[in-house]
Amino acid sequence: MSGATVKAQNLTLDNPWNPAAGDMVLDKSSTKDLEIKANCAAPTTNATICDPNLRTCNTQAECGSKDDFYYFSPWRAPGAAPVIDACGTAGGRFRGQGIGGAGAQFQNSSVAKQGDVGSELPPMPSQATWTAGSTVEVGWTVMANHGGGYAYRLAPAHAPLTEETFREMPLDFVGKSILRWDGDKSTQLEFDGWRVSEGTMPAGSMWSKNPIPSGLWWREGPGFEPVCEESDACKYWASGCIPGISCPTPVGVCRCSGYSNGGPLLPNLEIVDSIKIPAQLKPGKFVLQWRWDCEESDQVWASCSDVTVTAADA
């Protein structure tokens, strides 16, 4: 049945995020504007992520088929999509391009203005001090959830902060992933993250799938099950609710699925991982890059932080 039918019958599904194949169908009229097309008229590259377990949207579509409308999204070849700047841009636009749609805008300040690139901002005081060879904790939060996956990389602070430089030092994930609420470690939930190091750029670099399913199966195909147990109110929303159309917009009814910009996902959720700092790294100033390659959109999000690495204990 379709999402509209589910809502018309006031049903709540046990697993609305990833229903059994054939149990639900996409509304074809809602997918015609979702397809991400290749930039080349005759593309010669293929997606390197086809495993449904590593995908986040429309996971039941056959890889490369006409129904696989996210085939050319950044996440389907992690790290391969070009970017405006390795550390992001203010408003996600080129200089002089002006304000864009879907949130591509920036409030100018004394520090930066629309179109400024992160790699050219002045250095900040070190945000963390890490020891070479140690395992450290990093995290991020999701607002507008576009699926996909992410990676962390390092670059010497004195080097050009380009994608090429960051690709020279990808960082590996270590151990389990964590969801944490309110910054309180007593609330955290550990789980086995979805890691991948095949078909990534640079070759062998480790990436991790975004563990928060969007819950919009009726619009963009089945996703995957949340790693936490969700409430009945959350399941009802994910069963086919179209906020503001077929039901009121719920806020904060889901712990680990959906999206948080006025939507069901709690806005105080952190996605936390441990990463390994290379043991052979010489002490000094570095820049940490976080890069998120989306699947449900053609976006790449990036952010950089100034950090210090000290020598390993003798």
C-alpha atoms as a printed R data frame, in Angstrom:
    type eleno elety resid chain resno      x      y       z
1   ATOM     1    CA   MET     A     1  0.000  0.000   0.000
2   ATOM     2    CA   SER     A     2  1.055  3.601  -0.390
3   ATOM     3    CA   GLY     A     3  1.778  6.149   2.306
4   ATOM     4    CA   ALA     A     4 -1.439  7.962   1.452
5   ATOM     5    CA   THR     A     5 -3.402  4.754   1.988
6   ATOM     6    CA   VAL     A     6 -1.679  4.150   5.304
7   ATOM     7    CA   LYS     A     7 -2.668  7.587   6.518
8   ATOM     8    CA   ALA     A     8 -6.214  7.360   5.113
9   ATOM     9    CA   GLN     A     9 -6.741  4.204   7.159
10  ATOM    10    CA   ASN     A    10 -5.084  5.762  10.222
11  ATOM    11    CA   LEU     A    11 -2.575  2.913  10.458
12  ATOM    12    CA   THR     A    12  0.720  2.683  12.321
13  ATOM    13    CA   LEU     A    13  3.321  0.310  10.891
14  ATOM    14    CA   ASP     A    14  5.732 -1.705  12.993
15  ATOM    15    CA   ASN     A    15  8.662 -0.920  10.688
16  ATOM    16    CA   PRO     A    16  7.811  2.099   8.539
17  ATOM    17    CA   TRP     A    17 11.478  2.921   7.817
18  ATOM    18    CA   ASN     A    18 12.295 -0.216   5.850
19  ATOM    19    CA   PRO     A    19  9.140 -2.230   5.082
20  ATOM    20    CA   ALA     A    20  9.350 -5.644   3.466
21  ATOM    21    CA   ALA     A    21  9.879 -5.476  -0.278
22  ATOM    22    CA   GLY     A    22  6.548 -5.026  -2.033
23  ATOM    23    CA   ASP     A    23  4.603 -4.023   1.088
24  ATOM    24    CA   MET     A    24  4.622 -0.362   0.098
25  ATOM    25    CA   VAL     A    25  5.089  1.520  -3.154
26  ATOM    26    CA   LEU     A    26  6.407  4.951  -3.935
27  ATOM    27    CA   ASP     A    27  4.075  7.586  -5.272
28  ATOM    28    CA   LYS     A    28  5.644  7.979  -8.717
29  ATOM    29    CA   SER     A    29  4.433 11.555  -8.950
30  ATOM    30    CA   SER     A    30  6.603 12.461  -5.955
31  ATOM    31    CA   THR     A    31  9.833 11.020  -7.357
32  ATOM    32    CA   LYS     A    32 10.021 12.738 -10.737
33  ATOM    33    CA   ASP     A    33 11.830 15.744  -9.248
34  ATOM    34    CA   LEU     A    34 14.124 13.726  -6.963
35  ATOM    35    CA   GLU     A    35 16.465 12.214  -9.529
36  ATOM    36    CA   ILE     A    36 20.073 13.347  -9.291
37  ATOM    37    CA   LYS     A    37 21.553 13.470 -12.775
38  ATOM    38    CA   ALA     A    38 25.186 13.130 -13.800
39  ATOM    39    CA   ASN     A    39 26.982 16.339 -14.774
40  ATOM    40    CA   CYS     A    40 28.333 14.644 -17.900
41  ATOM    41    CA   ALA     A    41 26.184 13.935 -20.946
42  ATOM    42    CA   ALA     A    42 27.829 10.520 -21.264
43  ATOM    43    CA   PRO     A    43 29.068  9.578 -17.768
44  ATOM    44    CA   THR     A    44 31.798  6.966 -17.641
45  ATOM    45    CA   THR     A    45 31.894  6.412 -13.879
46  ATOM    46    CA   ASN     A    46 29.634  4.182 -11.853
47  ATOM    47    CA   ALA     A    47 28.434  4.190  -8.279
48  ATOM    48    CA   THR     A    48 30.804  2.338  -5.951
49  ATOM    49    CA   ILE     A    49 28.214  1.995  -3.173
50  ATOM    50    CA   CYS     A    50 25.525 -0.471  -4.224
51  ATOM    51    CA   ASP     A    51 25.125 -2.561  -1.052
52  ATOM    52    CA   PRO     A    52 21.618 -1.795   0.324
53  ATOM    53    CA   ASN     A    53 23.065 -1.941   3.867
54  ATOM    54    CA   LEU     A    54 25.297  1.049   3.078
55  ATOM    55    CA   ARG     A    55 22.617  3.085   1.347
56  ATOM    56    CA   THR     A    56 20.248  5.405   3.218
57  ATOM    57    CA   CYS     A    57 17.429  6.229   0.763
58  ATOM    58    CA   ASN     A    58 15.498  4.148  -1.763
59  ATOM    59    CA   THR     A    59 17.497  1.151  -0.564
60  ATOM    60    CA   GLN     A    60 15.313 -1.474  -2.259
61  ATOM    61    CA   ALA     A    61 15.872 -0.122  -5.779
62  ATOM    62    CA   GLU     A    62 18.190 -2.226  -7.916
63  ATOM    63    CA   CYS     A    63 21.557 -0.498  -8.180
64  ATOM    64    CA   GLY     A    64 21.815  1.411 -11.448
65  ATOM    65    CA   SER     A    65 18.230  0.723 -12.506
66  ATOM    66    CA   LYS     A    66 15.822  3.439 -13.679
67  ATOM    67    CA   ASP     A    67 14.279  3.347 -10.193
68  ATOM    68    CA   ASP     A    68 17.663  4.059  -8.552
69  ATOM    69    CA   PHE     A    69 17.245  7.842  -8.816
70  ATOM    70    CA   TYR     A    70 20.021  8.580  -6.296
71  ATOM    71    CA   TYR     A    71 22.614  6.588  -8.248
72  ATOM    72    CA   PHE     A    72 24.691  9.708  -9.014
73  ATOM    73    CA   SER     A    73 24.504 11.245  -5.541
74  ATOM    74    CA   PRO     A    74 27.800 12.032  -3.751
75  ATOM    75    CA   TRP     A    75 27.421  9.195  -1.221
76  ATOM    76    CA   ARG     A    76 27.230  6.547  -3.922
77  ATOM    77    CA   ALA     A    77 30.953  7.224  -4.587
78  ATOM    78    CA   PRO     A    78 32.230  8.609  -1.247
79  ATOM    79    CA   GLY     A    79 34.804 11.366  -1.583
80  ATOM    80    CA   ALA     A    80 34.638 11.586  -5.375
81  ATOM    81    CA   ALA     A    81 32.256 14.545  -5.740
82  ATOM    82    CA   PRO     A    82 33.990 17.910  -6.303
83  ATOM    83    CA   VAL     A    83 33.478 20.707  -3.797
84  ATOM    84    CA   ILE     A    84 33.658 24.499  -3.860
85  ATOM    85    CA   ASP     A    85 36.010 24.444  -0.880
86  ATOM    86    CA   ALA     A    86 37.346 21.671   1.360
87  ATOM    87    CA   CYS     A    87 36.249 23.577   4.476
88  ATOM    88    CA   GLY     A    88 32.870 24.674   3.120
89  ATOM    89    CA   THR     A    89 31.502 28.005   1.934
90  ATOM    90    CA   ALA     A    90 29.287 30.562   3.643
91  ATOM    91    CA   GLY     A    91 25.864 29.846   2.212
92  ATOM    92    CA   GLY     A    92 27.071 26.931   0.093
93  ATOM    93    CA   ARG     A    93 27.531 29.150  -2.964
94  ATOM    94    CA   PHE     A    94 30.328 30.580  -5.093
95  ATOM    95    CA   ARG     A    95 31.397 34.165  -4.502
96  ATOM    96    CA   GLY     A    96 29.094 36.510  -6.384
97  ATOM    97    CA   GLN     A    97 26.513 33.830  -6.980
98  ATOM    98    CA   GLY     A    98 24.103 35.310  -4.452
99  ATOM    99    CA   ILE     A    99 21.528 33.628  -2.250
100 ATOM   100    CA   GLY     A   100 20.238 30.246  -3.374
101 ATOM   101    CA   GLY     A   101 17.243 28.102  -2.532
102 ATOM   102    CA   ALA     A   102 16.757 25.364   0.081
103 ATOM   103    CA   GLY     A   103 18.684 27.218   2.770
104 ATOM   104    CA   ALA     A   104 21.664 28.222   0.596
105 ATOM   105    CA   GLN     A   105 22.056 31.560   2.333
106 ATOM   106    CA   PHE     A   106 24.248 33.156   4.967
107 ATOM   107    CA   GLN     A   107 23.907 36.004   7.437
108 ATOM   108    CA   ASN     A   108 26.892 38.277   6.838
109 ATOM   109    CA   SER     A   109 28.957 39.176   9.896
110 ATOM   110    CA   SER     A   110 32.251 40.812  10.818
111 ATOM   111    CA   VAL     A   111 33.902 37.395  10.429
112 ATOM   112    CA   ALA     A   112 32.533 36.182   7.095
113 ATOM   113    CA   LYS     A   113 30.072 37.020   4.340
114 ATOM   114    CA   GLN     A   114 28.082 35.113   1.729
115 ATOM   115    CA   GLY     A   115 30.420 33.136  -0.548
116 ATOM   116    CA   ASP     A   116 33.495 33.238   1.712
117 ATOM   117    CA   VAL     A   117 35.370 29.938   1.762
118 ATOM   118    CA   GLY     A   118 36.309 28.223   5.001
119 ATOM   119    CA   SER     A   119 39.887 27.444   3.968
120 ATOM   120    CA   GLU     A   120 40.695 31.179   3.812
121 ATOM   121    CA   LEU     A   121 39.306 32.155   7.211
122 ATOM   122    CA   PRO     A   122 41.931 33.178   9.796
123 ATOM   123    CA   PRO     A   123 43.058 30.385  12.152
124 ATOM   124    CA   MET     A   124 41.276 30.055  15.473
125 ATOM   125    CA   PRO     A   125 42.740 29.037  18.812
126 ATOM   126    CA   SER     A   126 43.171 25.284  18.906
127 ATOM   127    CA   GLN     A   127 39.845 23.588  19.631
128 ATOM   128    CA   ALA     A   128 41.467 20.406  20.946
129 ATOM   129    CA   THR     A   129 44.886 18.983  21.812
130 ATOM   130    CA   TRP     A   130 45.447 15.359  20.820
131 ATOM   131    CA   THR     A   131 48.377 12.975  21.246
132 ATOM   132    CA   ALA     A   132 49.838 11.188  18.235
133 ATOM   133    CA   GLY     A   133 48.720  7.558  18.251
134 ATOM   134    CA   SER     A   134 45.735  8.231  20.514
135 ATOM   135    CA   THR     A   135 42.046  7.583  19.929
136 ATOM   136    CA   VAL     A   136 39.889 10.701  20.217
137 ATOM   137    CA   GLU     A   137 36.175 11.432  20.214
138 ATOM   138    CA   VAL     A   138 34.478 13.539  17.539
139 ATOM   139    CA   GLY     A   139 30.840 14.267  16.799
140 ATOM   140    CA   TRP     A   140 28.277 16.153  14.742
141 ATOM   141    CA   THR     A   141 24.548 16.810  14.666
142 ATOM   142    CA   VAL     A   142 22.068 16.541  11.820
143 ATOM   143    CA   MET     A   143 19.409 19.149  11.078
144 ATOM   144    CA   ALA     A   144 18.266 18.752   7.469
145 ATOM   145    CA   ASN     A   145 18.781 15.027   6.993
146 ATOM   146    CA   HIS     A   146 20.005 14.073   3.535
147 ATOM   147    CA   GLY     A   147 21.244 10.553   4.317
148 ATOM   148    CA   GLY     A   148 24.636  9.528   2.933
149 ATOM   149    CA   GLY     A   149 27.778  9.244   5.038
150 ATOM   150    CA   TYR     A   150 30.816 11.066   6.385
151 ATOM   151    CA   ALA     A   151 34.552 10.966   7.019
152 ATOM   152    CA   TYR     A   152 37.215 12.812   9.027
153 ATOM   153    CA   ARG     A   153 40.638 13.881   7.697
154 ATOM   154    CA   LEU     A   154 43.657 15.901   8.869
155 ATOM   155    CA   ALA     A   155 45.898 18.407   7.139
156 ATOM   156    CA   PRO     A   156 48.902 20.390   8.402
157 ATOM   157    CA   ALA     A   157 47.741 23.904   9.202
158 ATOM   158    CA   HIS     A   158 50.507 25.440   7.055
159 ATOM   159    CA   ALA     A   159 49.556 23.415   3.970
160 ATOM   160    CA   PRO     A   160 47.016 24.453   1.319
161 ATOM   161    CA   LEU     A   161 43.638 23.422   2.753
162 ATOM   162    CA   THR     A   162 42.428 21.686  -0.388
163 ATOM   163    CA   GLU     A   163 40.702 18.370  -0.986
164 ATOM   164    CA   GLU     A   164 43.981 17.031  -2.343
165 ATOM   165    CA   THR     A   165 45.750 17.873   0.925
166 ATOM   166    CA   PHE     A   166 43.053 16.383   3.147
167 ATOM   167    CA   ARG     A   167 43.006 13.203   1.040
168 ATOM   168    CA   GLU     A   168 46.605 12.558   2.086
169 ATOM   169    CA   MET     A   169 45.590 11.924   5.711
170 ATOM   170    CA   PRO     A   170 42.204 10.173   6.063
171 ATOM   171    CA   LEU     A   171 41.433  9.011   9.598
172 ATOM   172    CA   ASP     A   172 40.090  5.596  10.564
173 ATOM   173    CA   PHE     A   173 37.077  5.036  12.780
174 ATOM   174    CA   VAL     A   174 37.686  2.868  15.846
175 ATOM   175    CA   GLY     A   175 35.165  0.810  17.833
176 ATOM   176    CA   LYS     A   176 31.453  1.401  18.053
177 ATOM   177    CA   SER     A   177 29.482  4.471  17.071
178 ATOM   178    CA   ILE     A   178 27.457  6.388  19.662
179 ATOM   179    CA   LEU     A   179 24.252  8.392  19.801
180 ATOM   180    CA   ARG     A   180 24.181 10.874  22.674
181 ATOM   181    CA   TRP     A   181 21.409 13.182  23.823
182 ATOM   182    CA   ASP     A   182 21.812 16.549  25.594
183 ATOM   183    CA   GLY     A   183 25.591 16.080  25.730
184 ATOM   184    CA   ASP     A   184 25.015 13.657  28.601
185 ATOM   185    CA   LYS     A   185 27.144 10.491  28.457
186 ATOM   186    CA   SER     A   186 24.680  8.673  30.715
187 ATOM   187    CA   THR     A   187 22.136  8.827  27.869
188 ATOM   188    CA   GLN     A   188 24.352  7.449  25.144
189 ATOM   189    CA   LEU     A   189 23.581  4.424  22.999
190 ATOM   190    CA   GLU     A   190 26.409  2.414  21.451
191 ATOM   191    CA   PHE     A   191 25.862  0.564  18.188
192 ATOM   192    CA   ASP     A   192 27.823 -1.020  15.356
193 ATOM   193    CA   GLY     A   193 28.267  1.698  12.747
194 ATOM   194    CA   TRP     A   194 28.168  1.010   9.029
195 ATOM   195    CA   ARG     A   195 31.779  1.525   7.915
196 ATOM   196    CA   VAL     A   196 33.098  1.239   4.364
197 ATOM   197    CA   SER     A   197 36.613  1.528   2.933
198 ATOM   198    CA   GLU     A   198 36.082  0.005  -0.532
199 ATOM   199    CA   GLY     A   199 35.090  2.241  -3.419
200 ATOM   200    CA   THR     A   200 36.019  5.366  -1.468
201 ATOM   201    CA   MET     A   201 38.289  8.268  -2.365
202 ATOM   202    CA   PRO     A   202 41.105  8.239  -1.596
203 ATOM   203    CA   ALA     A   203 41.295  4.491  -2.065
204 ATOM   204    CA   GLY     A   204 41.039  2.645   1.243
205 ATOM   205    CA   SER     A   205 39.852  5.661   3.234
206 ATOM   206    CA   MET     A   206 37.205  4.844   5.827
207 ATOM   207    CA   TRP     A   207 33.747  6.390   5.762
208 ATOM   208    CA   SER     A   208 30.715  5.847   7.990
209 ATOM   209    CA   LYS     A   209 27.058  5.800   6.975
210 ATOM   210    CA   ASN     A   210 24.794  8.455   8.462
211 ATOM   211    CA   PRO     A   211 22.967  6.367  11.121
212 ATOM   212    CA   ILE     A   212 19.803  8.510  11.194
213 ATOM   213    CA   PRO     A   213 17.113  7.266   8.760
214 ATOM   214    CA   SER     A   214 15.028 10.069   7.302
215 ATOM   215    CA   GLY     A   215 11.689  8.255   7.627
216 ATOM   216    CA   LEU     A   216 10.433  9.599   4.300
217 ATOM   217    CA   TRP     A   217  9.961  6.219   2.561
218 ATOM   218    CA   TRP     A   218  6.727  7.366   0.893
219 ATOM   219    CA   ARG     A   219  8.677 10.117  -0.900
220 ATOM   220    CA   GLU     A   220 12.104  8.629  -1.575
221 ATOM   221    CA   GLY     A   221 11.843  4.889  -1.007
222 ATOM   222    CA   PRO     A   222 12.523  2.607   1.963
223 ATOM   223    CA   GLY     A   223 15.514  3.432   4.134
224 ATOM   224    CA   PHE     A   224 16.763  1.422   7.110
225 ATOM   225    CA   GLU     A   225 15.713  0.743  10.692
226 ATOM   226    CA   PRO     A   226 16.734  3.167  13.468
227 ATOM   227    CA   VAL     A   227 19.313  1.943  15.970
228 ATOM   228    CA   CYS     A   228 17.037  2.890  18.885
229 ATOM   229    CA   GLU     A   229 13.475  1.915  19.769
230 ATOM   230    CA   GLU     A   230 11.152  4.663  18.596
231 ATOM   231    CA   SER     A   231  7.865  5.775  20.187
232 ATOM   232    CA   ASP     A   232  4.429  5.009  18.774
233 ATOM   233    CA   ALA     A   233  4.107  8.694  17.878
234 ATOM   234    CA   CYS     A   234  7.315  8.483  15.856
235 ATOM   235    CA   LYS     A   235  6.169  5.294  14.110
236 ATOM   236    CA   TYR     A   236  2.879  6.947  13.252
237 ATOM   237    CA   TRP     A   237  4.701  9.867  11.643
238 ATOM   238    CA   ALA     A   238  7.075  7.590   9.738
239 ATOM   239    CA   SER     A   239  4.198  5.399   8.499
240 ATOM   240    CA   GLY     A   240  3.333  7.966   5.865
241 ATOM   241    CA   CYS     A   241  2.700 11.321   7.452
242 ATOM   242    CA   ILE     A   242  3.357 14.299   5.207
243 ATOM   243    CA   PRO     A   243  3.922 17.158   7.667
244 ATOM   244    CA   GLY     A   244  1.506 19.998   7.128
245 ATOM   245    CA   ILE     A   245 -0.423 18.065   4.467
246 ATOM   246    CA   SER     A   246 -1.698 14.730   5.740
247 ATOM   247    CA   CYS     A   247 -1.015 15.421   9.415
248 ATOM   248    CA   PRO     A   248  0.237 18.176  11.731
249 ATOM   249    CA   THR     A   249  3.989 18.613  11.829
250 ATOM   250    CA   PRO     A   250  5.296 16.675  14.847
251 ATOM   251    CA   VAL     A   251  8.241 18.108  16.738
252 ATOM   252    CA   GLY     A   252 10.661 16.018  18.787
253 ATOM   253    CA   VAL     A   253  8.665 12.769  18.825
254 ATOM   254    CA   CYS     A   254 11.566 10.685  17.442
255 ATOM   255    CA   ARG     A   255 14.853  9.927  19.224
256 ATOM   256    CA   CYS     A   256 17.008  8.738  16.314
257 ATOM   257    CA   SER     A   257 15.144  9.109  13.014
258 ATOM   258    CA   GLY     A   258 13.775 11.922  10.889
259 ATOM   259    CA   TYR     A   259 15.112 15.480  10.799
260 ATOM   260    CA   SER     A   260 15.273 18.209  13.426
261 ATOM   261    CA   ASN     A   261 14.641 21.546  11.684
262 ATOM   262    CA   GLY     A   262 11.037 21.785  12.890
263 ATOM   263    CA   GLY     A   263 10.583 18.065  12.370
264 ATOM   264    CA   PRO     A   264 10.245 14.920  14.482
265 ATOM   265    CA   LEU     A   265 13.913 14.293  15.372
266 ATOM   266    CA   LEU     A   266 15.027 15.624  18.729
267 ATOM   267    CA   PRO     A   267 17.357 18.557  18.013
268 ATOM   268    CA   ASN     A   268 19.770 17.666  20.835
269 ATOM   269    CA   LEU     A   269 21.084 14.418  19.316
270 ATOM   270    CA   GLU     A   270 24.816 13.973  18.622
271 ATOM   271    CA   ILE     A   271 26.388 11.395  16.298
272 ATOM   272    CA   VAL     A   272 29.650 10.482  18.049
273 ATOM   273    CA   ASP     A   273 32.603  8.398  16.859
274 ATOM   274    CA   SER     A   274 36.161  7.614  17.885
275 ATOM   275    CA   ILE     A   275 38.938  8.196  15.356
276 ATOM   276    CA   LYS     A   276 42.597  7.184  15.402
277 ATOM   277    CA   ILE     A   277 45.309  9.861  15.228
278 ATOM   278    CA   PRO     A   278 48.302  8.480  13.285
279 ATOM   279    CA   ALA     A   279 51.147  7.437  15.599
280 ATOM   280    CA   GLN     A   280 53.857  8.747  13.263
281 ATOM   281    CA   LEU     A   281 52.398 12.252  13.115
282 ATOM   282    CA   LYS     A   282 54.884 14.987  13.967
283 ATOM   283    CA   PRO     A   283 53.725 17.442  16.662
284 ATOM   284    CA   GLY     A   284 52.246 20.669  15.397
285 ATOM   285    CA   LYS     A   285 49.171 22.582  14.323
286 ATOM   286    CA   PHE     A   286 46.623 20.765  12.164
287 ATOM   287    CA   VAL     A   287 43.181 21.278  10.659
288 ATOM   288    CA   LEU     A   288 40.508 18.606  11.068
289 ATOM   289    CA   GLN     A   289 38.063 18.280   8.183
290 ATOM   290    CA   TRP     A   290 34.617 16.670   8.527
291 ATOM   291    CA   ARG     A   291 33.026 15.875   5.160
292 ATOM   292    CA   TRP     A   292 29.452 14.635   4.694
293 ATOM   293    CA   ASP     A   293 28.531 13.261   1.264
294 ATOM   294    CA   CYS     A   294 24.741 13.257   0.978
295 ATOM   295    CA   GLU     A   295 22.599 10.659  -0.783
296 ATOM   296    CA   GLU     A   296 19.153 12.256  -0.769
297 ATOM   297    CA   SER     A   297 20.574 15.422  -2.355
298 ATOM   298    CA   ASP     A   298 23.532 16.386  -4.537
299 ATOM   299    CA   GLN     A   299 25.185 18.200  -1.645
300 ATOM   300    CA   VAL     A   300 28.521 17.838   0.123
301 ATOM   301    CA   TRP     A   301 28.748 19.490   3.547
302 ATOM   302    CA   ALA     A   302 32.134 20.276   5.076
303 ATOM   303    CA   SER     A   303 33.532 21.896   8.186
304 ATOM   304    CA   CYS     A   304 37.047 22.442   9.533
305 ATOM   305    CA   SER     A   305 38.486 22.905  13.041
306 ATOM   306    CA   ASP     A   306 41.913 23.944  14.293
307 ATOM   307    CA   VAL     A   307 43.593 21.313  16.491
308 ATOM   308    CA   THR     A   308 47.006 20.635  18.008
309 ATOM   309    CA   VAL     A   309 48.828 17.289  17.960
310 ATOM   310    CA   THR     A   310 51.495 16.558  20.565
311 ATOM   311    CA   ALA     A   311 54.156 13.848  20.587
312 ATOM   312    CA   ALA     A   312 53.309 10.370  21.825
313 ATOM   313    CA   ASP     A   313 54.429  9.643  25.384
314 ATOM   314    CA   ALA     A   314 57.840  8.038  25.536
